[in-house]
Amino acid sequence: MLFSIGIAALLISAVIFVIDSHSTANVFSSIFAFAFGEVGNSGKLDHVNVDFEVRFYSVFWAAYGGALL
């Protein structure tokens, strides 16, 4: 279980770092909508300050995933 959560955290970190936070939220909202039905929108994550902050925290996602592995 810890291995799968670690892999998921590393993947989330990579996706957030490679593409912006707004696109990441749209991708995962589409996946959740397909799997579980309609979900709320991702909000306004396309602002430059929000994108910078989310990319900053993606490093902590990577560290968390590495610790779990």
Beta strands, then each sheet from edge to edge (+ up, - down):
end
